[in-house]
Amino acid sequence: MTRPMIRLPLLVAALAVAVSACGSNTTTPSAGASAPLAPGATTVVGASANAGAGTTAGQFCAGMKITFFPGGTAGGSFETVVYNGAKAAQAAFGPDVTYQWSDWDPNKMITQFQQAVATKPDGIAVMGHPGDASFDPLIADAESQGMLITVMNTELPTAESTYGLGYTGAVLHDAGASLATEAIKRGKLKSGDEVFVWGLKSQAGRGERTLGITDTLEKAGLKVDYYEIDSATNADPSAGVATFTGYVASHPNVKAIFIDHGNLTSAIPTFMKAASLAPGSVFAAGFDMSPATVTGIQQNYVSLVIDQQEFLQGFFGIEQLCLEKKYGFGGLFINTGAGFVDKSNIDAIAPLVTAQIR
């Protein structure tokens, strides 16, 4: 399928308005949390986590009902930034938005999608972790009822092709491969070196990013020890301490670790301290920014992070549904995968991470 491509600078004006509205939002999302005001707005009516930002002048999407899936749990480092992007778009454009937290559980995402369809919203913004086989029949049913769907974070290639759905997020296999390639270069890794990859290969769609890492490392001749992130650790990184320390104890020659999970990346310092690994003793690479990851980079526990700018996933997830509902614009394919973050540029990005925009 040839999908519409759009470069992010074309949407800078709208995003700038929304980020100004968002401000430095460092609060944990919770029921009843107020949406940020758009510039020039004096009143926001009914602005809660389960209600729209109200109607102000210029809010072209006022009255549209959207169900939005930020991904994990309220307060999680990655999903809070997704949520903040969605709330900024909600404040700028005016739809009524209901937020559903899924604990990163694909089965729960499916159940919640079915429940959302039953409420008959105008549009639903989903994360594609369950994969096409599980999601597509449900999307077909929603589309047949006139609901608009857009995808974030993890692609649903068949559904996107069949229905012309928009996608906002990184190209997962490419992102994983890029991280591995950059880590090999920066970490001076060579054929025969032992490396640890902790990821989500078993998840349809979502596993493509882990495959991008392992494919690249194996092609370079490295010895890859792969561990699947279990359900408990997927929901709560602290549950993975025993797995990590057990691995390090039995593999003392490990040269690098790759963690394919934003919330687990933020826990790298915790994992390394528990395993008695000194900062910089292994090359540690992962995904996505958070305050804990900033500290980890500054303290040399985290060597390299690829940033997929998850704020944009939330913002454009809402905006795409509004544009399609109001103006009939087709789904846009927006690659939010950005560059790399390490100690050389962390000071420039850190304030935005503190504001939960990056």
VEXTOR-831144 format. One record per residue (C-alpha): residue in one letter; x negated, y, z negated. Coordinates in steps of 0.25 Angstrom, whole numbers, plus 5000, padded with zeros to 4 digits. Layout:
N
+------+------+------+------+
: type :    x :    y :    z :
+------+------+------+------+
:    a :    X :    Y :    Z :
...
+------+------+------+------+
# end
This chain:
358
+------+------+------+------+
: type :    x :    y :    z :
+------+------+------+------+
:    m : 5000 : 5000 : 5000 :
:    t : 4995 : 5014 : 5003 :
:    r : 4998 : 5022 : 4990 :
:    p : 4999 : 5037 : 4989 :
:    m : 4986 : 5042 : 4983 :
:    i : 4985 : 5055 : 4975 :
:    r : 4972 : 5062 : 4970 :
:    l : 4974 : 5067 : 4956 :
:    p : 4970 : 5081 : 4959 :
:    l : 4983 : 5083 : 4967 :
:    l : 4991 : 5081 : 4954 :
:    v : 4982 : 5090 : 4945 :
:    a : 4992 : 5101 : 4944 :
:    a : 5003 : 5092 : 4938 :
:    l : 4993 : 5085 : 4929 :
:    a : 4987 : 5098 : 4924 :
:    v : 5001 : 5103 : 4920 :
:    a : 5004 : 5090 : 4913 :
:    v : 4990 : 5089 : 4905 :
:    s : 4992 : 5103 : 4901 :
:    a : 5006 : 5099 : 4895 :
:    c : 5000 : 5087 : 4889 :
:    g : 4989 : 5094 : 4882 :
:    s : 4980 : 5087 : 4872 :
:    n : 4989 : 5076 : 4868 :
:    t : 4982 : 5068 : 4858 :
:    t : 4995 : 5062 : 4851 :
:    t : 4999 : 5048 : 4851 :
:    p : 5011 : 5045 : 4859 :
:    s : 5023 : 5042 : 4851 :
:    a : 5038 : 5042 : 4852 :
:    g : 5043 : 5057 : 4851 :
:    a : 5029 : 5062 : 4856 :
:    s : 5032 : 5076 : 4863 :
:    a : 5028 : 5077 : 4877 :
:    p : 5018 : 5089 : 4880 :
:    l : 5024 : 5102 : 4886 :
:    a : 5022 : 5105 : 4900 :
:    p : 5016 : 5119 : 4903 :
:    g : 5027 : 5130 : 4902 :
:    a : 5036 : 5121 : 4895 :
:    t : 5043 : 5126 : 4882 :
:    t : 5051 : 5114 : 4879 :
:    v : 5050 : 5099 : 4881 :
:    v : 5063 : 5092 : 4878 :
:    g : 5064 : 5077 : 4873 :
:    a : 5049 : 5075 : 4874 :
:    s : 5046 : 5062 : 4868 :
:    a : 5039 : 5049 : 4871 :
:    n : 5052 : 5044 : 4876 :
:    a : 5058 : 5056 : 4882 :
:    g : 5055 : 5066 : 4893 :
:    a : 5047 : 5079 : 4892 :
:    g : 5060 : 5087 : 4895 :
:    t : 5063 : 5097 : 4906 :
:    t : 5054 : 5109 : 4909 :
:    a : 5053 : 5118 : 4921 :
:    g : 5045 : 5110 : 4932 :
:    q : 5047 : 5096 : 4926 :
:    f : 5051 : 5090 : 4939 :
:    c : 5053 : 5076 : 4933 :
:    a : 5063 : 5080 : 4922 :
:    g : 5074 : 5069 : 4920 :
:    m : 5066 : 5058 : 4926 :
:    k : 5065 : 5046 : 4916 :
:    i : 5052 : 5038 : 4916 :
:    t : 5047 : 5026 : 4908 :
:    f : 5032 : 5027 : 4907 :
:    f : 5022 : 5016 : 4902 :
:    p : 5009 : 5022 : 4896 :
:    g : 5004 : 5008 : 4894 :
:    g : 5000 : 5004 : 4880 :
:    t : 5003 : 5009 : 4866 :
:    a : 5007 : 5023 : 4861 :
:    g : 4993 : 5029 : 4856 :
:    g : 4984 : 5020 : 4864 :
:    s : 4973 : 5028 : 4870 :
:    f : 4975 : 5025 : 4885 :
:    e : 4990 : 5025 : 4885 :
:    t : 4991 : 5037 : 4877 :
:    v : 4984 : 5045 : 4888 :
:    v : 4994 : 5038 : 4899 :
:    y : 5005 : 5043 : 4890 :
:    n : 5000 : 5057 : 4889 :
:    g : 4999 : 5058 : 4904 :
:    a : 5013 : 5053 : 4905 :
:    k : 5018 : 5063 : 4895 :
:    a : 5011 : 5075 : 4902 :
:    a : 5018 : 5071 : 4915 :
:    q : 5031 : 5070 : 4907 :
:    a : 5029 : 5084 : 4901 :
:    a : 5026 : 5090 : 4915 :
:    f : 5036 : 5083 : 4923 :
:    g : 5048 : 5081 : 4914 :
:    p : 5052 : 5066 : 4915 :
:    d : 5058 : 5058 : 4903 :
:    v : 5048 : 5047 : 4900 :
:    t : 5049 : 5035 : 4891 :
:    y : 5036 : 5029 : 4887 :
:    q : 5034 : 5014 : 4885 :
:    w : 5021 : 5008 : 4878 :
:    s : 5017 : 4994 : 4882 :
:    d : 5005 : 4990 : 4874 :
:    w : 4998 : 4987 : 4887 :
:    d : 5006 : 4974 : 4888 :
:    p : 5010 : 4971 : 4902 :
:    n : 5022 : 4963 : 4897 :
:    k : 5027 : 4974 : 4889 :
:    m : 5026 : 4983 : 4901 :
:    i : 5035 : 4974 : 4909 :
:    t : 5045 : 4974 : 4898 :
:    q : 5045 : 4989 : 4896 :
:    f : 5046 : 4991 : 4911 :
:    q : 5059 : 4982 : 4911 :
:    q : 5064 : 4990 : 4899 :
:    a : 5061 : 5003 : 4906 :
:    v : 5068 : 4999 : 4919 :
:    a : 5081 : 4996 : 4910 :
:    t : 5081 : 5011 : 4906 :
:    k : 5081 : 5015 : 4920 :
:    p : 5071 : 5027 : 4921 :
:    d : 5068 : 5034 : 4933 :
:    g : 5053 : 5029 : 4933 :
:    i : 5043 : 5020 : 4926 :
:    a : 5028 : 5022 : 4925 :
:    v : 5022 : 5008 : 4922 :
:    m : 5008 : 5002 : 4920 :
:    g : 5006 : 4991 : 4929 :
:    h : 4999 : 4981 : 4919 :
:    p : 5009 : 4970 : 4921 :
:    g : 5006 : 4969 : 4936 :
:    d : 5014 : 4968 : 4948 :
:    a : 5020 : 4954 : 4946 :
:    s : 5026 : 4958 : 4933 :
:    f : 5030 : 4972 : 4936 :
:    d : 5035 : 4972 : 4951 :
:    p : 5048 : 4966 : 4949 :
:    l : 5052 : 4975 : 4938 :
:    i : 5047 : 4987 : 4946 :
:    a : 5055 : 4982 : 4958 :
:    d : 5068 : 4982 : 4949 :
:    a : 5065 : 4996 : 4943 :
:    e : 5062 : 5002 : 4957 :
:    s : 5075 : 4995 : 4962 :
:    q : 5082 : 5003 : 4951 :
:    g : 5076 : 5016 : 4956 :
:    m : 5065 : 5018 : 4946 :
:    l : 5052 : 5023 : 4949 :
:    i : 5039 : 5016 : 4945 :
:    t : 5025 : 5021 : 4944 :
:    v : 5013 : 5013 : 4939 :
:    m : 5001 : 5017 : 4931 :
:    n : 4988 : 5011 : 4926 :
:    t : 4989 : 4998 : 4932 :
:    e : 4994 : 4996 : 4946 :
:    l : 5005 : 4987 : 4951 :
:    p : 5000 : 4986 : 4966 :
:    t : 5012 : 4978 : 4971 :
:    a : 5023 : 4987 : 4965 :
:    e : 5015 : 5000 : 4969 :
:    s : 5015 : 4995 : 4983 :
:    t : 5029 : 4990 : 4983 :
:    y : 5036 : 5002 : 4977 :
:    g : 5026 : 5013 : 4980 :
:    l : 5023 : 5015 : 4965 :
:    g : 5013 : 5025 : 4960 :
:    y : 5001 : 5021 : 4952 :
:    t : 4993 : 5029 : 4943 :
:    g : 4981 : 5023 : 4937 :
:    a : 4967 : 5017 : 4940 :
:    v : 4965 : 5007 : 4951 :
:    l : 4962 : 4996 : 4941 :
:    h : 4952 : 4986 : 4948 :
:    d : 4944 : 4998 : 4953 :
:    a : 4943 : 5005 : 4939 :
:    g : 4938 : 4992 : 4933 :
:    a : 4928 : 4990 : 4944 :
:    s : 4923 : 5005 : 4943 :
:    l : 4921 : 5003 : 4928 :
:    a : 4913 : 4990 : 4930 :
:    t : 4905 : 4996 : 4941 :
:    e : 4901 : 5009 : 4933 :
:    a : 4898 : 5001 : 4921 :
:    i : 4889 : 4992 : 4928 :
:    k : 4881 : 5004 : 4933 :
:    r : 4881 : 5012 : 4920 :
:    g : 4879 : 5000 : 4911 :
:    k : 4868 : 4995 : 4920 :
:    l : 4875 : 4981 : 4920 :
:    k : 4869 : 4970 : 4929 :
:    s : 4872 : 4957 : 4934 :
:    g : 4872 : 4946 : 4923 :
:    d : 4876 : 4956 : 4912 :
:    e : 4887 : 4952 : 4902 :
:    v : 4899 : 4961 : 4901 :
:    f : 4913 : 4961 : 4894 :
:    v : 4926 : 4964 : 4901 :
:    w : 4938 : 4966 : 4892 :
:    g : 4950 : 4968 : 4901 :
:    l : 4964 : 4964 : 4906 :
:    k : 4962 : 4955 : 4918 :
:    s : 4974 : 4947 : 4915 :
:    q : 4984 : 4959 : 4917 :
:    a : 4989 : 4960 : 4932 :
:    g : 4985 : 4973 : 4938 :
:    r : 4979 : 4979 : 4925 :
:    g : 4968 : 4968 : 4926 :
:    e : 4963 : 4974 : 4939 :
:    r : 4954 : 4983 : 4931 :
:    t : 4948 : 4972 : 4923 :
:    l : 4946 : 4965 : 4936 :
:    g : 4939 : 4977 : 4941 :
:    i : 4929 : 4976 : 4930 :
:    t : 4926 : 4961 : 4930 :
:    d : 4926 : 4960 : 4945 :
:    t : 4915 : 4971 : 4946 :
:    l : 4907 : 4966 : 4934 :
:    e : 4907 : 4952 : 4940 :
:    k : 4903 : 4957 : 4954 :
:    a : 4891 : 4964 : 4948 :
:    g : 4887 : 4951 : 4941 :
:    l : 4890 : 4954 : 4927 :
:    k : 4894 : 4943 : 4917 :
:    v : 4908 : 4947 : 4913 :
:    d : 4915 : 4942 : 4900 :
:    y : 4930 : 4945 : 4902 :
:    y : 4940 : 4946 : 4891 :
:    e : 4955 : 4949 : 4892 :
:    i : 4960 : 4960 : 4883 :
:    d : 4971 : 4952 : 4875 :
:    s : 4984 : 4958 : 4872 :
:    a : 4981 : 4962 : 4858 :
:    t : 4969 : 4970 : 4862 :
:    n : 4976 : 4976 : 4874 :
:    a : 4986 : 4982 : 4864 :
:    d : 4976 : 4986 : 4853 :
:    p : 4961 : 4987 : 4856 :
:    s : 4957 : 4984 : 4842 :
:    a : 4962 : 4970 : 4844 :
:    g : 4950 : 4967 : 4853 :
:    v : 4939 : 4970 : 4843 :
:    a : 4938 : 4955 : 4840 :
:    t : 4937 : 4951 : 4855 :
:    f : 4926 : 4962 : 4858 :
:    t : 4918 : 4958 : 4846 :
:    g : 4919 : 4944 : 4849 :
:    y : 4915 : 4946 : 4863 :
:    v : 4902 : 4954 : 4860 :
:    a : 4898 : 4944 : 4849 :
:    s : 4898 : 4933 : 4859 :
:    h : 4892 : 4941 : 4871 :
:    p : 4880 : 4949 : 4865 :
:    n : 4874 : 4952 : 4879 :
:    v : 4886 : 4960 : 4884 :
:    k : 4882 : 4972 : 4892 :
:    a : 4895 : 4979 : 4895 :
:    i : 4910 : 4979 : 4891 :
:    f : 4921 : 4983 : 4899 :
:    i : 4935 : 4985 : 4893 :
:    d : 4947 : 4986 : 4902 :
:    h : 4957 : 4993 : 4893 :
:    g : 4957 : 5008 : 4889 :
:    n : 4961 : 5006 : 4875 :
:    l : 4950 : 4995 : 4873 :
:    t : 4940 : 5004 : 4879 :
:    s : 4943 : 5014 : 4868 :
:    a : 4940 : 5003 : 4858 :
:    i : 4926 : 5000 : 4864 :
:    p : 4919 : 5007 : 4852 :
:    t : 4927 : 4999 : 4842 :
:    f : 4924 : 4986 : 4850 :
:    m : 4909 : 4989 : 4851 :
:    k : 4908 : 4993 : 4836 :
:    a : 4915 : 4980 : 4832 :
:    a : 4905 : 4972 : 4840 :
:    s : 4893 : 4980 : 4835 :
:    l : 4890 : 4985 : 4849 :
:    a : 4882 : 4998 : 4848 :
:    p : 4887 : 5010 : 4857 :
:    g : 4881 : 5008 : 4871 :
:    s : 4876 : 4993 : 4868 :
:    v : 4886 : 4988 : 4879 :
:    f : 4891 : 4996 : 4891 :
:    a : 4906 : 4998 : 4887 :
:    a : 4916 : 5002 : 4899 :
:    g : 4931 : 5003 : 4898 :
:    f : 4943 : 5011 : 4903 :
:    d : 4950 : 5024 : 4899 :
:    m : 4948 : 5035 : 4889 :
:    s : 4952 : 5037 : 4875 :
:    p : 4947 : 5045 : 4863 :
:    a : 4940 : 5032 : 4858 :
:    t : 4934 : 5029 : 4871 :
:    v : 4928 : 5044 : 4872 :
:    t : 4922 : 5041 : 4858 :
:    g : 4917 : 5027 : 4863 :
:    i : 4910 : 5034 : 4875 :
:    q : 4904 : 5045 : 4867 :
:    q : 4898 : 5035 : 4857 :
:    n : 4893 : 5026 : 4868 :
:    y : 4902 : 5014 : 4865 :
:    v : 4910 : 5016 : 4878 :
:    s : 4901 : 5017 : 4891 :
:    l : 4911 : 5019 : 4902 :
:    v : 4925 : 5022 : 4904 :
:    i : 4934 : 5023 : 4917 :
:    d : 4945 : 5033 : 4914 :
:    q : 4958 : 5030 : 4922 :
:    q : 4965 : 5044 : 4917 :
:    e : 4977 : 5037 : 4911 :
:    f : 4983 : 5051 : 4908 :
:    l : 4986 : 5052 : 4923 :
:    q : 4992 : 5038 : 4923 :
:    g : 5003 : 5043 : 4914 :
:    f : 5004 : 5057 : 4920 :
:    f : 5005 : 5052 : 4935 :
:    g : 5014 : 5040 : 4931 :
:    i : 5025 : 5050 : 4926 :
:    e : 5022 : 5060 : 4938 :
:    q : 5023 : 5049 : 4949 :
:    l : 5037 : 5045 : 4944 :
:    c : 5041 : 5059 : 4943 :
:    l : 5036 : 5062 : 4957 :
:    e : 5043 : 5050 : 4963 :
:    k : 5056 : 5052 : 4956 :
:    k : 5057 : 5067 : 4959 :
:    y : 5050 : 5068 : 4973 :
:    g : 5049 : 5054 : 4978 :
:    f : 5034 : 5054 : 4979 :
:    g : 5029 : 5040 : 4980 :
:    g : 5020 : 5033 : 4970 :
:    l : 5005 : 5039 : 4970 :
:    f : 4993 : 5030 : 4967 :
:    i : 4985 : 5038 : 4957 :
:    n : 4971 : 5032 : 4953 :
:    t : 4968 : 5038 : 4939 :
:    g : 4955 : 5030 : 4938 :
:    a : 4945 : 5041 : 4935 :
:    g : 4930 : 5041 : 4933 :
:    f : 4921 : 5035 : 4921 :
:    v : 4919 : 5041 : 4908 :
:    d : 4906 : 5039 : 4899 :
:    k : 4898 : 5047 : 4890 :
:    s : 4894 : 5057 : 4901 :
:    n : 4908 : 5062 : 4903 :
:    i : 4916 : 5059 : 4891 :
:    d : 4915 : 5072 : 4884 :
:    a : 4922 : 5079 : 4896 :
:    i : 4934 : 5068 : 4895 :
:    a : 4934 : 5067 : 4880 :
:    p : 4944 : 5079 : 4877 :
:    l : 4954 : 5074 : 4887 :
:    v : 4953 : 5060 : 4881 :
:    t : 4956 : 5067 : 4867 :
:    a : 4968 : 5074 : 4873 :
:    q : 4973 : 5060 : 4878 :
:    i : 4972 : 5065 : 4893 :
:    r : 4961 : 5056 : 4897 :
+------+------+------+------+
# end
